[in-house]
Amino acid sequence: MNKKKEVIRTESVSKVYNPDTIPVHALREVSVRFDEGEFTSIVGPSGSGKTTLLNMIGGLDEPSSGQVFVHGQEITAMSDRERVAFRLEHIGFVFQYFNLIPVFTARENVSFVMFLQHRPEREIRERAEQLLVEMGLEEKMDSRPAEMSGGEQQRVAVARALASRPSFILADEPTANLDTVSAMNLLDMMARMNREEGVTFIFSTHDQRVIDRARRVIRMVDGAVESDEFREG
């Protein structure tokens, strides 16, 4: 059996907010590894540190101490500019509130990251259309976010995250604002992309619907990993 390739590794990552006044320990010495092809949920109550850990992995926040490695590169040692460029090439994000650009159509929202990557115009157009078709949004390509349902907007957000061909997708509470049917359709689609295309997904969630579908569940309490359960094979 081939050994799985490491994608992300954190080493003793801690995060303390307001260290000089009333310290808030968001993360406490968290060391965890993620391999390619995972479908993992980071779970825990509000304030447990799950979103903070996701932000550290994505280079959206800096730890107070410890290191974060993505494909062997220490993103915690990068400058702000280097981290922005690294995220653009390697990491896809799906946010709870979609974060679509309201004046852009679905096609333009999905294309945006590829424009920033200076991809050829034809490749951008074809990739955006392909992803929207895969998401079942072929009739919504020229619609703006206000003209779409919450489930449709979240599927556009997933297509946008996939457009740049990232190493992995970080999804922060992706189903929190969706009804049950929309949430299950979204999870079915992401599970299929994980299974058939090997896309790596890491969720921060308290949604039992997401937790039930995960093949690995990392439970956090008070900024530390309480348990790490693999459900595969």
C-alpha positions in Angstrom: 0.0 0.0 0.0 1.3 3.4 -0.9 1.9 5.8 2.0 -0.3 8.8 1.9 1.4 12.1 1.2 1.4 14.7 3.9 -0.3 18.0 3.0 -0.4 19.9 6.3 1.4 19.6 9.6 1.1 21.8 12.7 3.8 21.6 15.4 2.9 22.8 18.9 0.7 25.7 17.6 -0.6 28.0 20.2 -2.6 31.2 19.9 -3.1 33.8 22.7 -5.3 36.8 22.1 -4.8 39.9 24.3 -1.6 38.6 25.9 -0.9 41.9 27.7 -4.3 42.4 29.2 -6.7 39.5 29.7 -5.2 36.6 27.8 -7.5 34.3 25.8 -5.9 31.0 24.9 -7.5 30.0 21.6 -5.1 27.2 20.8 -2.8 25.3 23.2 0.1 23.3 21.7 -1.8 21.7 18.8 0.2 19.3 16.7 -1.8 17.5 14.0 -1.1 16.2 10.5 -3.4 16.0 7.4 -2.7 13.8 4.4 -4.0 14.2 0.8 -7.5 12.9 0.1 -8.8 13.4 3.6 -12.5 14.3 4.3 -12.0 15.6 7.9 -14.2 17.5 10.3 -12.7 19.6 13.1 -15.5 19.8 15.7 -16.2 21.3 19.1 -18.3 23.9 20.9 -18.0 27.6 20.4 -14.7 28.8 21.6 -13.0 25.4 21.3 -10.5 26.7 18.8 -11.6 24.9 15.7 -12.0 28.0 13.5 -8.7 29.4 14.9 -7.0 26.2 13.9 -8.5 26.4 10.4 -7.3 30.0 10.1 -3.8 28.9 11.1 -3.7 26.1 8.5 -4.9 28.6 5.9 -2.4 31.2 6.7 -5.2 33.7 7.6 -3.8 34.2 11.1 -0.4 33.8 12.8 0.2 31.6 15.8 1.7 33.0 19.0 4.1 30.1 19.0 4.6 26.9 17.0 4.9 26.2 13.2 2.5 25.4 10.3 3.8 23.5 7.3 2.0 23.1 4.0 3.7 20.7 1.5 6.8 21.0 3.7 7.0 24.8 3.4 6.7 26.7 6.7 4.0 29.2 6.1 4.5 30.7 9.6 7.9 31.9 8.5 6.6 33.7 5.4 6.1 37.4 5.0 2.5 38.6 4.6 3.0 39.0 0.8 4.5 35.6 0.5 1.6 34.1 2.4 -1.0 35.8 0.2 0.8 34.4 -2.9 1.0 30.9 -1.4 -2.7 30.9 -0.5 -3.6 31.9 -4.0 -1.8 28.9 -5.5 -2.4 26.2 -2.9 -5.4 26.8 -0.7 -9.2 27.0 -1.4 -11.6 28.6 1.1 -15.3 28.0 1.6 -16.9 30.4 4.1 -20.1 30.2 6.2 -21.5 33.4 4.6 -20.4 32.5 1.0 -18.4 35.7 0.6 -19.3 36.0 -3.1 -18.8 39.4 -4.8 -22.3 40.7 -5.1 -21.9 42.6 -8.4 -20.3 39.5 -10.1 -22.2 36.7 -11.8 -21.6 33.1 -10.8 -19.2 32.7 -13.7 -17.3 35.9 -12.8 -17.1 34.8 -9.1 -15.6 31.5 -10.0 -13.2 33.1 -12.5 -11.9 35.7 -10.2 -9.1 33.7 -8.5 -7.9 32.4 -11.9 -7.7 36.0 -13.1 -5.5 36.8 -10.1 -3.3 33.8 -11.1 -3.0 35.2 -14.6 -4.3 32.1 -16.2 -5.1 32.3 -20.0 -8.5 33.7 -20.7 -9.7 30.5 -22.6 -8.6 28.3 -19.7 -10.5 30.6 -17.2 -13.7 30.5 -19.2 -13.6 26.7 -19.8 -12.7 25.9 -16.1 -15.4 28.2 -14.7 -18.1 26.7 -16.9 -17.0 23.1 -16.3 -17.2 23.6 -12.5 -20.5 25.3 -12.6 -21.9 22.5 -14.7 -20.6 20.0 -12.3 -22.3 21.9 -9.5 -25.6 21.7 -11.4 -25.6 25.5 -12.0 -25.5 25.6 -15.8 -28.6 27.8 -15.8 -27.2 30.2 -13.2 -23.9 31.1 -14.8 -25.0 34.6 -15.5 -26.9 35.1 -12.3 -25.7 37.4 -9.5 -25.7 36.1 -5.9 -28.9 38.0 -5.0 -30.7 36.0 -7.7 -29.7 32.6 -6.3 -30.7 30.6 -3.2 -28.4 30.0 -0.3 -27.6 26.5 -1.5 -26.8 27.8 -5.0 -24.6 30.5 -3.6 -22.7 28.0 -1.5 -22.2 25.7 -4.6 -20.7 28.7 -6.4 -18.4 29.3 -3.4 -17.2 25.7 -3.6 -16.7 26.0 -7.4 -14.6 29.2 -6.8 -12.5 27.4 -4.2 -11.8 24.5 -6.6 -11.1 26.8 -9.6 -7.5 27.4 -8.8 -6.8 23.6 -8.4 -5.7 24.1 -4.8 -3.9 21.4 -2.7 -6.8 21.4 -0.3 -10.1 23.0 0.6 -10.8 24.6 4.0 -14.5 25.0 4.7 -15.6 27.0 7.8 -19.2 26.0 8.8 -20.2 25.5 5.1 -23.7 24.2 5.9 -24.6 26.5 8.8 -26.9 28.8 6.8 -28.4 26.0 4.6 -31.7 24.1 4.9 -31.4 20.3 5.2 -31.9 19.6 1.5 -29.4 22.1 0.4 -26.9 21.0 3.0 -27.2 17.3 2.1 -26.9 18.1 -1.7 -23.7 20.2 -0.9 -22.2 17.4 1.2 -23.1 14.8 -1.5 -21.3 16.9 -4.1 -18.2 17.5 -1.9 -18.0 13.8 -0.9 -18.2 12.8 -4.6 -15.4 15.2 -5.5 -13.3 13.8 -2.6 -14.0 10.2 -3.6 -13.7 10.5 -7.4 -11.2 13.4 -7.8 -9.2 13.1 -4.6 -10.0 16.6 -3.5 -8.9 17.1 0.2 -11.6 18.7 2.4 -11.1 20.0 6.0 -14.2 21.3 7.7 -14.6 23.4 10.8 -18.1 22.6 12.0 -20.6 21.8 14.7 -23.2 20.5 12.2 -23.9 16.8 12.9 -24.8 16.4 9.2 -21.1 17.2 8.3 -19.7 15.2 11.2 -21.6 12.1 10.2 -20.1 12.2 6.7 -16.5 12.8 7.8 -14.0 9.9 7.6 -11.9 11.6 10.3 -13.2 13.6 13.3 -10.9 15.8 15.4 -12.6 17.0 18.5 -11.4 20.2 20.2 -12.0 21.5 23.7 -10.6 24.6 25.2 -8.0 25.1 22.4 -6.6 21.6 22.5 -7.2 18.3 20.6 -9.3 16.1 22.9 -9.6 13.1 20.4 -8.7 12.2 16.8 -10.9 9.5 15.3 -10.2 7.8 11.9 -13.3 6.1 10.4 -11.7 4.6 7.3 -11.1 0.9 6.7 
